[in-house]
Amino acid sequence: MRHYGHLSPAQRRALFHQEPAEFGPDSPVTTLGIALGATLYSPATRARLAADIRKQAAGGVVSMVLCLEDSISDAEVPSAEENLVKQFGKLLREDRHADLPLLFVRVRVPEQITSLTSRLGPAAELLTGFVIPKFTAASGPAFLEALTGAEVMSGRRLLAMPVLESPELLHLETRAEALGAAARVMDKYRDRIPAVRLGVTDFCSVYGLRRSPEMTAYDVHIVASVIADVVNVFGRADGTGYTVTGPVWEYFRGQERMFKPQLRNSPFSGRAEGLRTRLIERDMDSLLQEIELDRANGLMGKTCIHPSHVAPVHALSVVSHEEFTDAADILGTGPGGGVLRSAYTNKMNEVKPHRAWAERTMLRAEMFGVARDGVDFVDLLAAGIE
């Protein structure tokens, strides 16, 4: 699979200076962490789950989480598990060789990992891994040990995505110790963890908060502070870090109402002309701003609960031609360092301090591609939703 793989080769050539690379469930975990992009969550209770997965894959989704935890009620868990096994079997029979998304299951308790892997049988080959809720140093080991057992059972690699969302990770008096302890547990399973996810909704609930659609997660200061500390511990660029994914955006309208036949003069558009593409309504602005702030704060990808959020996340993940040129110039300079004027003549590129940024930019360029000079966010968004 690849990002923008749902477009024709001609469309990709028109949009990309460097096209997104192919990847799959067996790619290195560092590659998959970057490649996850907009990870779409879906309750495991959906009767047409297999058809939903096929539909989302055709629309450009490359990673999905099928949820057995907070998105369903306690009473629904047994029927949701049964439905999940049934739908995976259907996918195996009908879509075994199709480009399905990376499929993760969000469980509630460690025992579900081994139980579901056993019940899936041959269909476990379609499973990429599990999402571990409310991960802490105390709760995490049991889940990760169950993952190891499920790997032995299935005969294939299975991955884990821990979610940081527990109160002890938020409360000031316990935060530093709890984050450090969780990191030490994860480090033992580094080769099975493509990304660490943030449960910002749970963090807000600790203080009875809920942000409005006009606010980003970074406008809620207590949430912004814990995001900063999570990146401080888990997002370092010294080889010890992980991909940390962006928080969920809770608000949505039907995609047909979010995008209209004309494009307004948006700050996310590189040019005012091109009115052939689609309008981004005002209630989309905060999502776009939050995606940009995710990137500025060291996060990559995003948890999504509606398909309409996928195209904006992916469009803003593509590396611009200017970013690519800057990164290539920095990495093409010798170890002696120095300062370069950017090829776009609008900024200073300082070789030593900007090198880690350039390396990360090139990883993103590999997975999401590099836009052609003159191709902007709006062009990519329009192509992604057509």
C-alpha positions as a Markdown table, in Angstrom:
| # | Residue | x | y | z |
|---|---|---|---|---|
| 1 | Met | 0.0 | 0.0 | 0.0 |
| 2 | Arg | 1.0 | 3.6 | -0.2 |
| 3 | His | -0.5 | 7.0 | 0.6 |
| 4 | Tyr | -2.5 | 8.4 | -2.3 |
| 5 | Gly | -2.5 | 4.9 | -3.8 |
| 6 | His | -6.2 | 5.4 | -4.5 |
| 7 | Leu | -5.3 | 8.0 | -7.1 |
| 8 | Ser | -4.3 | 7.0 | -10.6 |
| 9 | Pro | -0.6 | 7.1 | -11.6 |
| 10 | Ala | -1.3 | 10.1 | -13.8 |
| 11 | Gln | -2.8 | 12.0 | -10.8 |
| 12 | Arg | 0.1 | 11.2 | -8.6 |
| 13 | Arg | 2.6 | 12.3 | -11.2 |
| 14 | Ala | 0.8 | 15.6 | -11.5 |
| 15 | Leu | 0.8 | 16.2 | -7.7 |
| 16 | Phe | 4.2 | 14.8 | -6.6 |
| 17 | His | 7.8 | 15.7 | -7.2 |
| 18 | Gln | 8.6 | 12.5 | -5.3 |
| 19 | Glu | 5.7 | 10.0 | -4.9 |
| 20 | Pro | 4.9 | 8.3 | -1.6 |
| 21 | Ala | 6.8 | 5.0 | -1.1 |
| 22 | Glu | 5.1 | 1.6 | -0.7 |
| 23 | Phe | 4.9 | 0.0 | 2.8 |
| 24 | Gly | 3.0 | -2.8 | 4.5 |
| 25 | Pro | 2.4 | -4.7 | 7.8 |
| 26 | Asp | 5.9 | -6.2 | 7.7 |
| 27 | Ser | 7.7 | -2.9 | 7.2 |
| 28 | Pro | 10.1 | -1.7 | 10.0 |
| 29 | Val | 8.2 | -0.3 | 12.9 |
| 30 | Thr | 9.8 | 3.2 | 12.5 |
| 31 | Thr | 8.5 | 3.2 | 8.9 |
| 32 | Leu | 5.0 | 2.2 | 10.0 |
| 33 | Gly | 5.0 | 4.8 | 12.8 |
| 34 | Ile | 5.4 | 7.6 | 10.2 |
| 35 | Ala | 3.2 | 5.9 | 7.7 |
| 36 | Leu | 0.1 | 5.5 | 9.9 |
| 37 | Gly | -1.2 | 9.0 | 9.0 |
| 38 | Ala | -4.8 | 9.5 | 9.9 |
| 39 | Thr | -5.8 | 6.4 | 11.9 |
| 40 | Leu | -9.5 | 5.9 | 11.6 |
| 41 | Tyr | -11.3 | 4.4 | 14.6 |
| 42 | Ser | -14.5 | 2.3 | 14.1 |
| 43 | Pro | -16.6 | 0.5 | 16.7 |
| 44 | Ala | -16.2 | -3.2 | 16.3 |
| 45 | Thr | -20.0 | -3.6 | 16.6 |
| 46 | Arg | -20.7 | -2.3 | 13.0 |
| 47 | Ala | -22.6 | -5.0 | 11.1 |
| 48 | Arg | -21.0 | -4.0 | 7.8 |
| 49 | Leu | -17.5 | -3.6 | 9.2 |
| 50 | Ala | -15.8 | -5.6 | 6.4 |
| 51 | Ala | -17.5 | -3.4 | 3.8 |
| 52 | Asp | -16.6 | -0.3 | 5.7 |
| 53 | Ile | -12.9 | -1.3 | 5.8 |
| 54 | Arg | -13.0 | -1.9 | 2.0 |
| 55 | Lys | -14.7 | 1.5 | 1.4 |
| 56 | Gln | -12.2 | 3.4 | 3.6 |
| 57 | Ala | -9.2 | 1.7 | 1.9 |
| 58 | Ala | -10.6 | 2.8 | -1.5 |
| 59 | Gly | -10.8 | 6.4 | -0.1 |
| 60 | Gly | -7.2 | 6.5 | 1.0 |
| 61 | Val | -7.3 | 5.2 | 4.6 |
| 62 | Val | -4.1 | 3.2 | 5.4 |
| 63 | Ser | -4.6 | 2.5 | 9.1 |
| 64 | Met | -7.7 | 1.6 | 11.1 |
| 65 | Val | -8.5 | 0.7 | 14.7 |
| 66 | Leu | -11.4 | -1.6 | 15.4 |
| 67 | Cys | -12.5 | -0.6 | 18.9 |
| 68 | Leu | -13.7 | -2.9 | 21.7 |
| 69 | Glu | -13.1 | -0.3 | 24.4 |
| 70 | Asp | -14.7 | 3.1 | 25.0 |
| 71 | Ser | -16.6 | 3.4 | 21.7 |
| 72 | Ile | -18.9 | 0.5 | 22.8 |
| 73 | Ser | -20.8 | -0.2 | 26.0 |
| 74 | Asp | -19.8 | -2.9 | 28.5 |
| 75 | Ala | -22.8 | -5.0 | 27.5 |
| 76 | Glu | -21.8 | -5.0 | 23.8 |
| 77 | Val | -18.3 | -6.5 | 24.3 |
| 78 | Pro | -19.2 | -10.2 | 23.7 |
| 79 | Ser | -21.3 | -9.4 | 20.5 |
| 80 | Ala | -18.6 | -7.0 | 19.3 |
| 81 | Glu | -15.9 | -9.7 | 19.7 |
| 82 | Glu | -18.1 | -12.2 | 17.8 |
| 83 | Asn | -18.7 | -9.6 | 15.0 |
| 84 | Leu | -15.0 | -8.8 | 14.8 |
| 85 | Val | -14.1 | -12.5 | 14.2 |
| 86 | Lys | -16.9 | -12.8 | 11.7 |
| 87 | Gln | -15.9 | -9.7 | 9.7 |
| 88 | Phe | -12.2 | -10.7 | 9.6 |
| 89 | Gly | -13.3 | -14.1 | 8.2 |
| 90 | Lys | -15.3 | -12.3 | 5.6 |
| 91 | Leu | -12.3 | -10.1 | 4.7 |
| 92 | Leu | -10.1 | -13.2 | 4.4 |
| 93 | Arg | -12.5 | -14.9 | 2.0 |
| 94 | Glu | -13.2 | -11.9 | -0.2 |
| 95 | Asp | -10.3 | -9.5 | 0.1 |
| 96 | Arg | -7.3 | -11.5 | 1.1 |
| 97 | His | -5.1 | -10.1 | -1.6 |
| 98 | Ala | -6.5 | -6.6 | -1.6 |
| 99 | Asp | -4.7 | -3.5 | -0.3 |
| 100 | Leu | -6.4 | -3.4 | 3.1 |
| 101 | Pro | -5.4 | -0.8 | 5.7 |
| 102 | Leu | -3.2 | -1.7 | 8.6 |
| 103 | Leu | -5.8 | -3.2 | 11.0 |
| 104 | Phe | -5.4 | -2.9 | 14.8 |
| 105 | Val | -7.9 | -3.9 | 17.5 |
| 106 | Arg | -8.3 | -1.8 | 20.6 |
| 107 | Val | -8.8 | -4.2 | 23.5 |
| 108 | Arg | -9.9 | -3.7 | 27.1 |
| 109 | Val | -8.0 | -6.4 | 28.9 |
| 110 | Pro | -4.8 | -8.4 | 28.1 |
| 111 | Glu | -6.8 | -11.7 | 27.8 |
| 112 | Gln | -8.6 | -10.3 | 24.8 |
| 113 | Ile | -5.3 | -10.3 | 22.8 |
| 114 | Thr | -4.7 | -14.0 | 23.0 |
| 115 | Ser | -8.4 | -14.9 | 22.9 |
| 116 | Leu | -9.1 | -12.9 | 19.8 |
| 117 | Thr | -5.9 | -14.1 | 18.0 |
| 118 | Ser | -7.0 | -17.7 | 18.7 |
| 119 | Arg | -10.6 | -17.1 | 17.6 |
| 120 | Leu | -9.5 | -15.3 | 14.4 |
| 121 | Gly | -7.6 | -18.4 | 13.2 |
| 122 | Pro | -6.2 | -18.0 | 9.7 |
| 123 | Ala | -7.8 | -14.5 | 9.5 |
| 124 | Ala | -5.2 | -13.3 | 12.0 |
| 125 | Glu | -2.9 | -12.8 | 9.0 |
| 126 | Leu | -5.0 | -9.6 | 8.3 |
| 127 | Leu | -4.3 | -8.3 | 11.8 |
| 128 | Thr | -1.4 | -5.8 | 12.3 |
| 129 | Gly | -1.7 | -5.5 | 16.0 |
| 130 | Phe | -3.4 | -4.2 | 19.1 |
| 131 | Val | -4.1 | -0.8 | 20.7 |
| 132 | Ile | -3.4 | -0.9 | 24.5 |
| 133 | Pro | -5.7 | 1.5 | 26.4 |
| 134 | Lys | -4.7 | 3.5 | 29.5 |
| 135 | Phe | -1.1 | 2.3 | 29.3 |
| 136 | Thr | 1.0 | 2.7 | 32.5 |
| 137 | Ala | 4.0 | 1.0 | 33.9 |
| 138 | Ala | 1.6 | -1.1 | 36.1 |
| 139 | Ser | -0.9 | -2.1 | 33.4 |
| 140 | Gly | 1.3 | -2.3 | 30.3 |
| 141 | Pro | 3.4 | -5.4 | 30.9 |
| 142 | Ala | 0.4 | -7.8 | 31.0 |
| 143 | Phe | -0.8 | -6.5 | 27.6 |
| 144 | Leu | 2.7 | -6.7 | 26.1 |
| 145 | Glu | 3.3 | -10.2 | 27.4 |
| 146 | Ala | -0.1 | -11.2 | 26.0 |
| 147 | Leu | 1.1 | -9.8 | 22.7 |
| 148 | Thr | 4.1 | -12.0 | 22.8 |
| 149 | Gly | 1.9 | -15.0 | 23.4 |
| 150 | Ala | -0.3 | -14.1 | 20.5 |
| 151 | Glu | 2.7 | -13.8 | 18.2 |
| 152 | Val | 3.7 | -17.4 | 19.1 |
| 153 | Met | 0.1 | -18.5 | 18.5 |
| 154 | Ser | -0.3 | -16.8 | 15.2 |
| 155 | Gly | 3.3 | -17.4 | 13.9 |
| 156 | Arg | 3.6 | -13.7 | 12.8 |
| 157 | Arg | 4.7 | -10.4 | 14.1 |
| 158 | Leu | 2.1 | -8.4 | 15.9 |
| 159 | Leu | 2.5 | -4.7 | 16.9 |
| 160 | Ala | 1.3 | -2.7 | 19.9 |
| 161 | Met | 0.2 | 0.9 | 20.1 |
| 162 | Pro | 0.0 | 2.1 | 23.7 |
| 163 | Val | -2.4 | 4.9 | 24.5 |
| 164 | Leu | -1.3 | 7.4 | 27.2 |
| 165 | Glu | -4.5 | 8.6 | 28.9 |
| 166 | Ser | -4.4 | 7.7 | 32.6 |
| 167 | Pro | -4.8 | 10.4 | 35.4 |
| 168 | Glu | -1.3 | 9.6 | 36.9 |
| 169 | Leu | 0.2 | 10.7 | 33.5 |
| 170 | Leu | -1.7 | 14.0 | 33.8 |
| 171 | His | -1.5 | 14.9 | 37.5 |
| 172 | Leu | 1.5 | 17.2 | 38.2 |
| 173 | Glu | 2.7 | 15.3 | 41.2 |
| 174 | Thr | 3.0 | 11.9 | 39.5 |
| 175 | Arg | 3.5 | 12.9 | 35.8 |
| 176 | Ala | 7.3 | 12.8 | 35.5 |
| 177 | Glu | 7.7 | 9.5 | 37.3 |
| 178 | Ala | 4.8 | 7.8 | 35.6 |
| 179 | Leu | 5.9 | 8.9 | 32.1 |
| 180 | Gly | 9.5 | 7.7 | 32.8 |
| 181 | Ala | 8.2 | 4.4 | 34.1 |
| 182 | Ala | 6.0 | 3.8 | 31.1 |
| 183 | Ala | 8.9 | 4.6 | 28.8 |
| 184 | Arg | 11.0 | 2.0 | 30.5 |
| 185 | Val | 8.4 | -0.7 | 30.0 |
| 186 | Met | 7.9 | 0.2 | 26.3 |
| 187 | Asp | 11.7 | 0.2 | 25.7 |
| 188 | Lys | 11.7 | -3.6 | 26.3 |
| 189 | Tyr | 9.3 | -4.0 | 23.4 |
| 190 | Arg | 10.6 | -1.2 | 21.1 |
| 191 | Asp | 10.6 | -3.4 | 18.0 |
| 192 | Arg | 6.9 | -4.0 | 18.4 |
| 193 | Ile | 5.7 | -0.4 | 19.0 |
| 194 | Pro | 5.3 | 1.8 | 15.9 |
| 195 | Ala | 3.7 | 4.7 | 17.7 |
| 196 | Val | 2.5 | 6.0 | 21.0 |
| 197 | Arg | -1.0 | 7.5 | 21.0 |
| 198 | Leu | -2.5 | 10.3 | 23.1 |
| 199 | Gly | -5.9 | 10.0 | 24.8 |
| 200 | Val | -6.6 | 13.7 | 25.1 |
| 201 | Thr | -10.4 | 13.1 | 25.6 |
| 202 | Asp | -9.6 | 11.1 | 28.7 |
| 203 | Phe | -7.2 | 13.7 | 29.9 |
| 204 | Cys | -9.9 | 16.4 | 29.6 |
| 205 | Ser | -12.3 | 14.2 | 31.5 |
| 206 | Val | -10.1 | 14.2 | 34.6 |
| 207 | Tyr | -10.9 | 17.9 | 35.0 |
| 208 | Gly | -14.4 | 17.8 | 33.5 |
| 209 | Leu | -13.3 | 19.7 | 30.4 |
| 210 | Arg | -14.3 | 19.5 | 26.8 |
| 211 | Arg | -12.9 | 21.8 | 24.1 |
| 212 | Ser | -15.3 | 23.5 | 21.7 |
| 213 | Pro | -14.9 | 23.2 | 17.9 |
| 214 | Glu | -13.3 | 26.6 | 17.9 |
| 215 | Met | -10.4 | 25.4 | 20.1 |
| 216 | Thr | -7.5 | 23.2 | 19.5 |
| 217 | Ala | -6.1 | 20.8 | 22.1 |
| 218 | Tyr | -3.3 | 23.3 | 22.5 |
| 219 | Asp | -5.8 | 26.0 | 23.7 |
| 220 | Val | -6.5 | 23.8 | 26.7 |
| 221 | His | -3.4 | 24.6 | 28.7 |
| 222 | Ile | -3.5 | 21.5 | 31.0 |
| 223 | Val | -3.7 | 19.3 | 27.9 |
| 224 | Ala | -1.0 | 21.2 | 26.1 |
| 225 | Ser | 1.3 | 20.8 | 29.1 |
| 226 | Val | 1.0 | 17.0 | 29.1 |
| 227 | Ile | 1.4 | 16.8 | 25.3 |
| 228 | Ala | 4.7 | 18.7 | 25.8 |
| 229 | Asp | 5.8 | 16.3 | 28.5 |
| 230 | Val | 4.9 | 13.2 | 26.5 |
| 231 | Val | 6.9 | 14.5 | 23.5 |
| 232 | Asn | 9.8 | 15.4 | 25.9 |
| 233 | Val | 9.9 | 11.8 | 27.1 |
| 234 | Phe | 8.8 | 9.8 | 24.0 |
| 235 | Gly | 9.5 | 12.0 | 21.1 |
| 236 | Arg | 13.3 | 12.7 | 21.3 |
| 237 | Ala | 15.3 | 12.8 | 18.1 |
| 238 | Asp | 18.3 | 11.0 | 19.6 |
| 239 | Gly | 17.3 | 7.5 | 18.6 |
| 240 | Thr | 15.4 | 6.8 | 21.8 |
| 241 | Gly | 12.1 | 8.3 | 20.7 |
| 242 | Tyr | 8.9 | 7.0 | 19.2 |
| 243 | Thr | 6.4 | 8.4 | 16.8 |
| 244 | Val | 3.8 | 10.2 | 19.0 |
| 245 | Thr | 0.4 | 10.6 | 17.2 |
| 246 | Gly | -1.9 | 13.6 | 17.4 |
| 247 | Pro | -5.0 | 13.7 | 19.5 |
| 248 | Val | -8.5 | 13.0 | 18.2 |
| 249 | Trp | -10.6 | 15.8 | 16.8 |
| 250 | Glu | -14.1 | 15.2 | 18.1 |
| 251 | Tyr | -16.2 | 17.3 | 15.8 |
| 252 | Phe | -17.5 | 16.5 | 12.3 |
| 253 | Arg | -20.1 | 17.2 | 9.8 |
| 254 | Gly | -20.9 | 15.1 | 6.8 |
| 255 | Gln | -18.1 | 15.4 | 4.2 |
| 256 | Glu | -20.5 | 16.7 | 1.6 |
| 257 | Arg | -21.2 | 19.7 | 3.9 |
| 258 | Met | -17.6 | 20.3 | 4.9 |
| 259 | Phe | -16.4 | 20.7 | 1.3 |
| 260 | Lys | -18.2 | 22.8 | -1.3 |
| 261 | Pro | -17.7 | 23.5 | -5.0 |
| 262 | Gln | -15.6 | 26.6 | -4.5 |
| 263 | Leu | -12.5 | 27.3 | -2.5 |
| 264 | Arg | -12.4 | 30.3 | -0.2 |
| 265 | Asn | -9.2 | 32.2 | 0.2 |
| 266 | Ser | -7.7 | 30.0 | 3.0 |
| 267 | Pro | -4.5 | 30.5 | 4.8 |
| 268 | Phe | -3.7 | 26.9 | 4.1 |
| 269 | Ser | -3.8 | 27.5 | 0.3 |
| 270 | Gly | -0.6 | 28.6 | -1.3 |
| 271 | Arg | -2.4 | 30.7 | -3.8 |
| 272 | Ala | -5.8 | 32.5 | -4.2 |
| 273 | Glu | -6.5 | 31.3 | -7.6 |
| 274 | Gly | -7.6 | 27.7 | -8.4 |
| 275 | Leu | -11.3 | 28.2 | -7.6 |
| 276 | Arg | -12.0 | 24.9 | -9.2 |
| 277 | Thr | -11.3 | 23.0 | -5.9 |
| 278 | Arg | -13.4 | 22.8 | -2.8 |
| 279 | Leu | -14.4 | 25.2 | 0.0 |
| 280 | Ile | -13.3 | 24.5 | 3.5 |
| 281 | Glu | -16.0 | 25.7 | 5.8 |
| 282 | Arg | -15.2 | 27.8 | 8.9 |
| 283 | Asp | -15.7 | 24.9 | 11.3 |
| 284 | Met | -12.8 | 23.1 | 9.6 |
| 285 | Asp | -10.3 | 25.8 | 10.4 |
| 286 | Ser | -9.6 | 24.6 | 14.0 |
| 287 | Leu | -8.9 | 21.1 | 12.8 |
| 288 | Leu | -6.5 | 22.3 | 10.2 |
| 289 | Gln | -4.8 | 24.5 | 12.8 |
| 290 | Glu | -4.6 | 21.6 | 15.2 |
| 291 | Ile | -2.9 | 19.4 | 12.6 |
| 292 | Glu | -0.3 | 22.1 | 12.0 |
| 293 | Leu | 0.2 | 22.5 | 15.7 |
| 294 | Asp | 0.6 | 18.8 | 16.1 |
| 295 | Arg | 3.5 | 18.9 | 13.6 |
| 296 | Ala | 5.0 | 22.0 | 15.3 |
| 297 | Asn | 4.9 | 20.2 | 18.6 |
| 298 | Gly | 6.6 | 17.0 | 17.4 |
| 299 | Leu | 3.5 | 14.8 | 16.7 |
| 300 | Met | 2.9 | 12.8 | 13.6 |
| 301 | Gly | -0.4 | 11.5 | 12.2 |
| 302 | Lys | -3.7 | 11.7 | 14.1 |
| 303 | Thr | -6.5 | 9.7 | 15.7 |
| 304 | Cys | -9.6 | 10.2 | 13.6 |
| 305 | Ile | -13.2 | 9.3 | 14.4 |
| 306 | His | -14.7 | 10.4 | 11.1 |
| 307 | Pro | -13.7 | 9.7 | 7.5 |
| 308 | Ser | -13.9 | 13.4 | 6.6 |
| 309 | His | -10.8 | 14.1 | 8.8 |
| 310 | Val | -8.5 | 11.7 | 6.8 |
| 311 | Ala | -7.9 | 13.8 | 3.7 |
| 312 | Pro | -6.9 | 17.0 | 5.6 |
| 313 | Val | -4.5 | 15.0 | 7.8 |
| 314 | His | -2.8 | 13.4 | 4.8 |
| 315 | Ala | -2.7 | 16.6 | 2.8 |
| 316 | Leu | -0.9 | 18.4 | 5.6 |
| 317 | Ser | 1.5 | 15.4 | 6.0 |
| 318 | Val | 2.8 | 15.7 | 2.4 |
| 319 | Val | 6.2 | 17.4 | 2.4 |
| 320 | Ser | 6.2 | 20.7 | 0.5 |
| 321 | His | 8.7 | 21.3 | -2.2 |
| 322 | Glu | 10.2 | 24.0 | -0.1 |
| 323 | Glu | 10.6 | 21.8 | 3.0 |
| 324 | Phe | 12.2 | 19.1 | 0.8 |
| 325 | Thr | 14.7 | 21.5 | -0.7 |
| 326 | Asp | 15.7 | 22.8 | 2.7 |
| 327 | Ala | 16.1 | 19.3 | 4.1 |
| 328 | Ala | 18.1 | 18.1 | 1.1 |
| 329 | Asp | 20.4 | 21.1 | 1.3 |
| 330 | Ile | 21.0 | 20.6 | 5.1 |
| 331 | Leu | 21.7 | 16.9 | 4.7 |
| 332 | Gly | 23.9 | 17.5 | 1.7 |
| 333 | Thr | 26.3 | 19.6 | 3.6 |
| 334 | Gly | 29.3 | 18.1 | 5.3 |
| 335 | Pro | 29.7 | 17.5 | 9.1 |
| 336 | Gly | 31.4 | 20.8 | 9.5 |
| 337 | Gly | 28.1 | 22.6 | 9.7 |
| 338 | Gly | 27.6 | 26.2 | 8.8 |
| 339 | Val | 24.7 | 28.4 | 7.7 |
| 340 | Leu | 23.0 | 28.2 | 4.3 |
| 341 | Arg | 20.5 | 30.6 | 2.7 |
| 342 | Ser | 17.5 | 28.5 | 1.6 |
| 343 | Ala | 17.0 | 27.9 | -2.0 |
| 344 | Tyr | 13.7 | 29.8 | -1.7 |
| 345 | Thr | 15.8 | 32.7 | -0.3 |
| 346 | Asn | 13.4 | 33.2 | 2.6 |
| 347 | Lys | 15.1 | 31.6 | 5.6 |
| 348 | Met | 18.3 | 30.6 | 7.3 |
| 349 | Asn | 19.2 | 26.8 | 7.3 |
| 350 | Glu | 21.7 | 26.2 | 10.1 |
| 351 | Val | 23.1 | 22.8 | 9.3 |
| 352 | Lys | 23.9 | 21.3 | 12.8 |
| 353 | Pro | 20.7 | 22.3 | 14.7 |
| 354 | His | 18.4 | 21.7 | 11.8 |
| 355 | Arg | 19.8 | 18.3 | 10.8 |
| 356 | Ala | 17.4 | 16.3 | 13.1 |
| 357 | Trp | 14.5 | 18.2 | 11.5 |
| 358 | Ala | 15.8 | 17.5 | 8.1 |
| 359 | Glu | 16.2 | 13.8 | 8.8 |
| 360 | Arg | 12.6 | 13.6 | 10.1 |
| 361 | Thr | 11.4 | 15.5 | 7.1 |
| 362 | Met | 13.0 | 13.0 | 4.7 |
| 363 | Leu | 11.3 | 10.2 | 6.6 |
| 364 | Arg | 7.9 | 11.9 | 6.1 |
| 365 | Ala | 8.8 | 12.6 | 2.5 |
| 366 | Glu | 9.4 | 8.9 | 1.9 |
| 367 | Met | 6.0 | 7.9 | 3.3 |
| 368 | Phe | 3.8 | 10.9 | 2.2 |
| 369 | Gly | 5.7 | 12.1 | -0.8 |
| 370 | Val | 6.9 | 15.5 | -1.9 |
| 371 | Ala | 4.6 | 17.9 | -3.6 |
| 372 | Arg | 5.6 | 19.5 | -6.9 |
| 373 | Asp | 6.6 | 23.1 | -6.8 |
| 374 | Gly | 3.3 | 25.0 | -7.0 |
| 375 | Val | 1.2 | 22.2 | -5.7 |
| 376 | Asp | -0.3 | 23.1 | -2.3 |
| 377 | Phe | -2.5 | 21.8 | 0.5 |
| 378 | Val | -5.7 | 22.5 | -1.4 |
| 379 | Asp | -4.6 | 20.6 | -4.5 |
| 380 | Leu | -3.8 | 17.6 | -2.3 |
| 381 | Leu | -7.0 | 17.9 | -0.3 |
| 382 | Ala | -9.1 | 18.1 | -3.4 |
| 383 | Ala | -7.4 | 15.0 | -4.9 |
| 384 | Gly | -7.8 | 13.1 | -1.7 |
| 385 | Ile | -11.6 | 13.6 | -1.4 |
| 386 | Glu | -12.6 | 13.1 | -5.1 |
